[in-house]
Amino acid sequence: MATFAPKGQKTAFVTGASSGIGKAAALALSRMGYRVIGTSRKAEPDEVRDGILMIACDVTSDASVIAAVAQAHAELGRIDLLVNNAGYAISGAAEESSIEQVGALFDTNYLGVVRVTNEVLPIMRQQGSGRILNVGSVMGLIPGPFGAHYTASKHAIEGYSESLDHEVRPFGIRVAVIEPWATKTSIEANSPRGDRPIEAYIQSFARYRAAFSAAMAVGDTADDVAATIVAAAQARTPRLRYPSGKAARQTSFARRFLPRALFDRILRKQFNIA
Protein backbone atom coordinates (compact mmCIF):
# COMPACT_ATOMS: atom_id res chain seq x y z
CA MET A 1 0.00 0.00 0.00
CA ALA A 2 1.42 3.39 -0.96
CA THR A 3 2.50 5.71 1.85
CA PHE A 4 2.90 9.16 0.34
CA ALA A 5 5.19 11.73 1.88
CA PRO A 6 3.22 14.49 3.64
CA LYS A 7 2.71 17.62 1.55
CA GLY A 8 5.81 19.75 1.69
CA GLN A 9 8.13 16.98 2.87
CA LYS A 10 11.08 16.40 0.56
CA THR A 11 11.71 12.88 -0.72
CA ALA A 12 14.91 11.07 -1.66
CA PHE A 13 15.84 7.85 -3.44
CA VAL A 14 19.35 6.57 -2.63
CA THR A 15 20.99 3.63 -4.40
CA GLY A 16 23.53 1.43 -2.65
CA ALA A 17 22.18 2.46 0.76
CA SER A 18 22.97 -0.70 2.72
CA SER A 19 26.41 0.48 3.87
CA GLY A 20 29.12 3.10 3.53
CA ILE A 21 28.40 6.45 1.91
CA GLY A 22 24.94 5.42 0.71
CA LYS A 23 23.78 4.41 4.19
CA ALA A 24 25.28 7.52 5.78
CA ALA A 25 23.63 9.73 3.14
CA ALA A 26 20.22 8.10 3.61
CA LEU A 27 20.40 8.60 7.38
CA ALA A 28 21.65 12.18 7.08
CA LEU A 29 18.88 13.10 4.65
CA SER A 30 16.31 11.47 6.94
CA ARG A 31 17.58 13.56 9.86
CA MET A 32 17.17 16.65 7.68
CA GLY A 33 13.50 15.85 7.19
CA TYR A 34 13.52 13.93 3.92
CA ARG A 35 11.42 10.82 3.49
CA VAL A 36 14.04 8.41 2.19
CA ILE A 37 13.92 5.14 0.31
CA GLY A 38 17.19 3.28 -0.12
CA THR A 39 18.15 0.34 -2.28
CA SER A 40 20.16 -2.80 -1.71
CA ARG A 41 20.59 -5.83 -3.91
CA LYS A 42 19.54 -8.06 -1.01
CA ALA A 43 16.76 -6.05 0.63
CA GLU A 44 13.74 -8.02 1.84
CA PRO A 45 10.15 -6.91 1.11
CA ASP A 46 9.03 -4.09 3.45
CA GLU A 47 12.46 -4.04 5.12
CA VAL A 48 13.12 -0.97 7.27
CA ARG A 49 16.65 -0.18 8.48
CA ASP A 50 17.12 2.71 10.90
CA GLY A 51 13.89 4.26 9.71
CA ILE A 52 14.81 3.96 6.02
CA LEU A 53 12.59 1.83 3.81
CA MET A 54 14.90 -0.45 1.82
CA ILE A 55 13.85 -1.98 -1.49
CA ALA A 56 15.68 -4.47 -3.67
CA CYS A 57 17.46 -3.11 -6.72
CA ASP A 58 20.22 -4.48 -8.91
CA VAL A 59 21.42 -1.50 -10.94
CA THR A 60 22.81 -3.84 -13.63
CA SER A 61 19.29 -5.10 -14.42
CA ASP A 62 16.84 -3.02 -16.45
CA ALA A 63 13.87 -4.89 -15.00
CA SER A 64 15.10 -4.50 -11.41
CA VAL A 65 15.67 -0.76 -11.82
CA ILE A 66 12.28 -0.22 -13.45
CA ALA A 67 10.53 -2.08 -10.63
CA ALA A 68 12.50 -0.32 -7.87
CA VAL A 69 11.88 3.20 -9.18
CA ALA A 70 8.19 2.43 -9.74
CA GLN A 71 7.91 1.15 -6.16
CA ALA A 72 9.74 4.17 -4.76
CA HIS A 73 7.52 6.55 -6.70
CA ALA A 74 4.40 4.73 -5.53
CA GLU A 75 5.58 4.90 -1.92
CA LEU A 76 6.76 8.51 -1.97
CA GLY A 77 4.35 10.13 -4.41
CA ARG A 78 7.25 12.12 -5.88
CA ILE A 79 11.04 11.92 -6.07
CA ASP A 80 12.74 15.22 -5.28
CA LEU A 81 16.27 13.89 -4.92
CA LEU A 82 18.12 10.98 -6.52
CA VAL A 83 21.48 9.96 -5.07
CA ASN A 84 23.27 7.54 -7.40
CA ASN A 85 25.74 5.87 -5.08
CA ALA A 86 25.87 2.17 -5.97
CA GLY A 87 29.30 1.13 -7.21
CA TYR A 88 32.53 -0.70 -6.53
CA ALA A 89 36.23 -0.65 -7.40
CA ILE A 90 38.81 -2.97 -8.92
CA SER A 91 42.35 -2.77 -7.59
CA GLY A 92 45.46 -3.62 -9.55
CA ALA A 93 47.22 -2.61 -12.73
CA ALA A 94 45.07 -1.83 -15.76
CA GLU A 95 46.60 -4.74 -17.67
CA GLU A 96 45.54 -7.19 -14.96
CA SER A 97 41.80 -6.92 -15.67
CA SER A 98 40.06 -8.83 -18.44
CA ILE A 99 37.58 -7.14 -20.74
CA GLU A 100 34.82 -9.08 -18.99
CA GLN A 101 35.85 -7.74 -15.58
CA VAL A 102 36.05 -4.17 -16.88
CA GLY A 103 32.66 -4.55 -18.56
CA ALA A 104 31.07 -5.69 -15.30
CA LEU A 105 32.53 -2.70 -13.46
CA PHE A 106 31.15 -0.25 -16.01
CA ASP A 107 27.79 -2.01 -15.98
CA THR A 108 27.46 -1.06 -12.31
CA ASN A 109 29.41 2.17 -11.93
CA TYR A 110 28.33 3.92 -15.12
CA LEU A 111 25.44 2.13 -16.81
CA GLY A 112 23.83 1.59 -13.40
CA VAL A 113 23.71 5.37 -12.95
CA VAL A 114 22.26 5.78 -16.44
CA ARG A 115 19.58 3.12 -15.86
CA VAL A 116 18.35 4.62 -12.60
CA THR A 117 18.51 8.20 -13.88
CA ASN A 118 16.58 7.30 -17.03
CA GLU A 119 13.75 5.94 -14.89
CA VAL A 120 13.67 8.87 -12.48
CA LEU A 121 13.92 11.70 -15.01
CA PRO A 122 10.37 11.34 -16.40
CA ILE A 123 9.05 11.65 -12.83
CA MET A 124 11.11 14.77 -12.19
CA ARG A 125 10.15 16.32 -15.53
CA GLN A 126 6.49 15.81 -14.72
CA GLN A 127 7.03 17.45 -11.32
CA GLY A 128 8.93 20.32 -12.90
CA SER A 129 11.74 19.94 -10.38
CA GLY A 130 14.35 17.57 -9.03
CA ARG A 131 18.00 17.13 -8.16
CA ILE A 132 20.35 14.30 -9.13
CA LEU A 133 23.57 13.76 -7.20
CA ASN A 134 26.01 11.27 -8.69
CA VAL A 135 28.66 9.97 -6.31
CA GLY A 136 31.87 10.16 -8.27
CA SER A 137 35.40 10.44 -6.91
CA VAL A 138 38.40 12.74 -6.94
CA MET A 139 39.79 9.91 -9.11
CA GLY A 140 37.33 11.13 -11.73
CA LEU A 141 39.53 14.22 -12.01
CA ILE A 142 42.93 12.73 -11.16
CA PRO A 143 43.86 9.43 -12.80
CA GLY A 144 45.92 7.67 -10.14
CA PRO A 145 47.83 4.40 -10.48
CA PHE A 146 46.41 0.92 -9.93
CA GLY A 147 42.80 1.93 -10.36
CA ALA A 148 42.55 2.71 -14.06
CA HIS A 149 39.15 1.13 -14.68
CA TYR A 150 37.50 2.53 -11.54
CA THR A 151 39.01 5.91 -12.45
CA ALA A 152 37.68 5.62 -16.00
CA SER A 153 34.18 4.84 -14.72
CA LYS A 154 34.30 7.95 -12.53
CA HIS A 155 35.56 10.04 -15.45
CA ALA A 156 32.52 8.79 -17.34
CA ILE A 157 30.28 9.98 -14.49
CA GLU A 158 31.88 13.43 -14.68
CA GLY A 159 31.20 13.81 -18.40
CA TYR A 160 27.72 12.30 -18.22
CA SER A 161 26.69 14.53 -15.32
CA GLU A 162 27.92 17.73 -16.93
CA SER A 163 26.17 16.96 -20.21
CA LEU A 164 22.97 15.91 -18.46
CA ASP A 165 22.89 19.07 -16.36
CA HIS A 166 22.79 21.17 -19.53
CA GLU A 167 19.91 19.12 -20.90
CA VAL A 168 17.60 19.02 -17.89
CA ARG A 169 17.89 22.55 -16.52
CA PRO A 170 14.89 23.71 -18.59
CA PHE A 171 12.75 21.23 -16.63
CA GLY A 172 13.80 22.56 -13.22
CA ILE A 173 16.23 19.67 -12.65
CA ARG A 174 19.88 20.05 -11.66
CA VAL A 175 22.70 17.52 -11.66
CA ALA A 176 25.88 17.53 -9.55
CA VAL A 177 28.81 15.23 -8.84
CA ILE A 178 30.01 14.44 -5.31
CA GLU A 179 33.78 13.88 -5.31
CA PRO A 180 35.14 12.11 -2.22
CA TRP A 181 38.82 11.33 -1.75
CA ALA A 182 40.07 8.57 0.58
CA THR A 183 37.01 7.60 2.59
CA LYS A 184 36.87 5.06 5.40
CA THR A 185 34.35 2.60 3.98
CA SER A 186 34.48 -1.06 3.03
CA ILE A 187 34.80 -0.36 -0.71
CA GLU A 188 38.57 -0.95 -0.77
CA ALA A 189 38.42 -4.05 1.43
CA ASN A 190 35.69 -5.49 -0.79
CA SER A 191 37.33 -4.52 -4.08
CA PRO A 192 38.27 -7.47 -6.28
CA ARG A 193 41.78 -7.65 -7.68
CA GLY A 194 42.40 -7.85 -11.38
CA ASP A 195 41.35 -11.29 -12.58
CA ARG A 196 44.58 -11.99 -14.49
CA PRO A 197 47.44 -11.04 -12.10
CA ILE A 198 50.86 -10.23 -13.56
CA GLU A 199 54.02 -10.76 -11.52
CA ALA A 200 55.76 -7.69 -12.94
CA TYR A 201 53.45 -5.38 -10.97
CA ILE A 202 53.69 -7.06 -7.55
CA GLN A 203 56.33 -4.83 -5.97
CA SER A 204 55.05 -1.48 -7.23
CA PHE A 205 51.48 -2.43 -6.30
CA ALA A 206 52.59 -3.36 -2.78
CA ARG A 207 54.24 0.05 -2.36
CA TYR A 208 51.12 1.76 -3.68
CA ARG A 209 48.88 -0.20 -1.30
CA ALA A 210 50.98 0.80 1.70
CA ALA A 211 50.79 4.46 0.72
CA PHE A 212 47.07 4.28 0.01
CA SER A 213 46.40 2.55 3.33
CA ALA A 214 48.20 5.39 5.10
CA ALA A 215 45.99 7.92 3.30
CA MET A 216 42.89 5.93 4.23
CA ALA A 217 43.91 5.90 7.90
CA VAL A 218 43.53 9.68 8.05
CA GLY A 219 40.76 9.90 5.43
CA ASP A 220 37.22 11.17 5.74
CA THR A 221 34.35 9.12 7.09
CA ALA A 222 31.17 8.18 5.26
CA ASP A 223 29.39 10.73 7.46
CA ASP A 224 31.70 13.47 6.15
CA VAL A 225 30.70 12.64 2.58
CA ALA A 226 27.05 12.43 3.61
CA ALA A 227 27.31 16.00 4.90
CA THR A 228 28.54 17.08 1.45
CA ILE A 229 25.59 15.27 -0.14
CA VAL A 230 23.14 17.06 2.15
CA ALA A 231 24.77 20.42 1.33
CA ALA A 232 24.52 19.72 -2.41
CA ALA A 233 20.91 18.57 -2.03
CA GLN A 234 19.88 21.75 -0.25
CA ALA A 235 21.94 24.34 -2.10
CA ARG A 236 19.69 26.95 -3.66
CA THR A 237 22.09 27.33 -6.59
CA PRO A 238 23.96 24.03 -6.85
CA ARG A 239 27.46 23.76 -8.23
CA LEU A 240 28.31 21.09 -10.76
CA ARG A 241 31.07 19.55 -8.62
CA TYR A 242 31.38 19.08 -4.87
CA PRO A 243 34.84 17.88 -3.75
CA SER A 244 34.18 16.32 -0.34
CA GLY A 245 36.64 17.09 2.41
CA LYS A 246 39.83 19.14 2.74
CA ALA A 247 42.06 16.64 0.93
CA ALA A 248 39.65 16.42 -2.01
CA ARG A 249 39.46 20.20 -2.30
CA GLN A 250 43.23 20.60 -2.12
CA THR A 251 43.85 17.85 -4.67
CA SER A 252 41.25 19.25 -7.05
CA PHE A 253 42.81 22.72 -6.74
CA ALA A 254 46.33 21.36 -7.32
CA ARG A 255 45.22 19.43 -10.40
CA ARG A 256 43.73 22.57 -11.85
CA PHE A 257 46.56 25.01 -11.22
CA LEU A 258 49.86 23.13 -10.92
CA PRO A 259 51.92 22.36 -14.03
CA ARG A 260 51.15 18.83 -15.21
CA ALA A 261 54.73 17.54 -14.81
CA LEU A 262 54.94 18.85 -11.24
CA PHE A 263 51.55 17.45 -10.30
CA ASP A 264 52.48 14.03 -11.69
CA ARG A 265 55.73 13.98 -9.70
CA ILE A 266 53.88 14.82 -6.50
CA LEU A 267 51.24 12.17 -7.20
CA ARG A 268 53.80 9.47 -7.92
CA LYS A 269 55.74 10.36 -4.78
CA GLN A 270 52.56 10.31 -2.71
CA PHE A 271 51.78 6.78 -3.94
CA ASN A 272 55.42 5.68 -3.56
CA ILE A 273 55.91 4.72 -7.20
CA ALA A 274 58.33 7.50 -8.13
N, C-alpha and C positions, 0 to 999 in steps of 0.2 A: 504494500500500500504506500502510495507516495506521501512524503512528509515534506511539504514545501517550506522553504525558509520564510520566516516572518517578513512582512513588507518592510523594506529598508535595510534588512540584514544582508551584508555581502556574502557571496558564496565562492568557494574555491574547490578546484579539482586538482589533486596532486598525484602524479604518478611516482611509482617507486617509493611509497610512503611507509614501508614496513620497517625501515632502519635508516641510520645515517642522516644525511642532509634532508631527504624527503620526509622522514618522520619528524625531525626537528622543525622543519618548515610547517608541516601540518599542525603541529602543536602550537607553534608560535602564532600562526594565523588564527587558530581557534581562540587563543587567549586574547587576540585583538578583536574578537567579535565576529569573525567569519564563521559560517557554517561550512564545514570542510568534509569532503569525501576524498579518501585516499585509495590508492590501488596497490595491490600486491599480487604476484602470480599465484600465490597459494592461499589467498583469503577465502574463508568459509562464508556461506550465505548469512547475511545479517550479522556479520562479525563487527564488533565495536571494540576498538583499542584506544584506551585513554580518551574516550569521548569522541573519537574519530570513526565514522562509519567506513569500513574497509570493504572494497569490492574486488573481485578477481579481474585481472587484466594482464594479458601477455601482449606487450607492445609489438611483438614480431608477428602477430596474427591479426589480419584484417577483421575477421569475425569477432575475435575477442575484444578488440578496440571498439568496434561498432556497438557491441552489446554493453560494454562498460560505460561508454559515454551516454548511451540512451538511458541506462539505469541511473546514472548520476543526474542527468537532466530531469528525469522523472521525479527523483527524490528531492532535488533542490528547487526545481521550477525555473531556474536560470543558472548560468555559469558566468560569474563576473571575472574570475581569475583562473587561468590554467597555469600550473607549474609543471613543466616537462622536466622531470628529474631522473627517470629510470635510465640506467646505463651501467657500464662496467669497463674495466681496463684490461689490456694485455700487456704483460711486462716481458722485456727481452728485446734483442736486436730486430730490426725490421725484417731482415733476411730469414729470421727464425720462425716466421708465421706463414702458414700455407694460405693460399687464396681462399680456401674454405673457411679458415679461422678468421681471416680479415672480413670476409663477407658476413659472417655471423655477427661480428662486432658492429659493423655498419648497420646491419638489420635492426639492432637494438638502439645504438647510440644516435644514429641519424634518421633512418627510415621510421623508427619507432616514434620519434618526435613528429615527423611528417604525418604519420597515420593518425595520431591523436589530435594534432592540430587541425587536420582536414575535417575531422568529425566535429570539433568544437566550433570552428569558424562559422558555419551556418547558423548556429545558435547565437553567437555573439553578433553576427550581422543583423539578425532579426531583432535582437535587443537594441541595436544601435550603440553598443558599448562593449568593452571587454579589455582585458589585459592578459598577455601571454608572456611568461617568464621562462626562458630556456636556460637550464643549468649547463653552462659550458665549463670552461677552465681557463686559467691563465695560459695553459698549454695550447689553447686555441689561438693565442697571439705569439707564443714563444715556443718554437719547435725544439724541445729538449731531447736528449739522447734516450734510447732504450724505451721509447713509448711512441714510436712513429705512427702506428695505426690508431691508437687512442687520440694522439695529437691531431691526426688528420680528420678524425670524426668530429673533434671539437672545432677545428677550422671550418668544417662543413656547416656546423651549427652557427658559427659567426656569420658566414655569408648568407645562409638561408634566412637567418633572423633579420639581418639588415635589409635584404630584398623584400621580405614579407612585410616589414614595418612600413615601407613605402607604399605597398599595395593596399594595406587595410586601414590606413589612417582615415580615408574618407568615410569609413563606416564607424568611426568612433573607437577603433581598436588600436592598441599600441603593443609593440613587441620589444622586449629587452633581453639581454644576455647577462646572466650572473656568472662571474668569473672568479671562482675560488682558487687559491694556491694550495699548498700542502695543508690538508685537512684531516684531522684525526677521526677517520671513519674506518670501516672494515673493507673499503674498496680495494686497497692495496693487498691486504692479507688474502682477500678472496680472488685476486686477479690471476687468471691462468697464465702460465708461461707460454712462450712460443711453442707450437706443437712439433717443430722440427729443429731441436737444439743443435747448435754448432759450437764445437770446442773452442774455436778461435776467439770467441767473445767472452769466455768464462771469466777471465781475470778482470777485464775492463768493466764487465757487468757487476762483478762483486764489489769493485771500488765505487761504482755508481750507487749500488744498493746501500752501502754503508753511508755515503753522503746523503742520500735521500732519506734514510731512516733518521739521521741526525736532524734534518729539516723537519720531518714529521713530528719529532719529539717536542719541538717548540712551535708547531703549527697551530692553526686555528681549530676550533671545535665546530661540530655540526651546528651548534646553537649560534655561533658567530655568523656562519653563512645564512642561517635562518633569519637572523636580524637584518641582513642585507636584502633578503627576499622580501621581508615585510616592508622595508623602506622602499624598495622598487615597486611593490604592489600599491603603496599608498601615495607615492609621489604624484603631485598634481600635474607636473610636467616631467614625465619620465625621460631619463637618458637612455641611449641605446645600450650602453655597456656599464656594468656595475662590478668593477674589481672588488673582491670581498676580502677585507683585512689589509693591514699595513703592508705586509710583504707583497701582496698582489698589486697594491697601488704603486709601490716602489718599483716593482719589476716591470709593470706596464709602462710607467714613466720612463724608465731606463731604456726599454726597448724602442720607445718612440724617439728619444732625443740623443742617445749615445751613438757614436759611429758604429757601424755594423761590426767591424773587425774587433773593436774594443769590447763590445757587448759579448761577442762570441767567446773571446778569451776569458772574460769574467764567468760566463756560463760554464765553460769547460772546466775552469778551476773549481767553481762551486761544486760540480758533480764529480770532481777528482778524476777527470779523464784527459787533462791537459797533457 
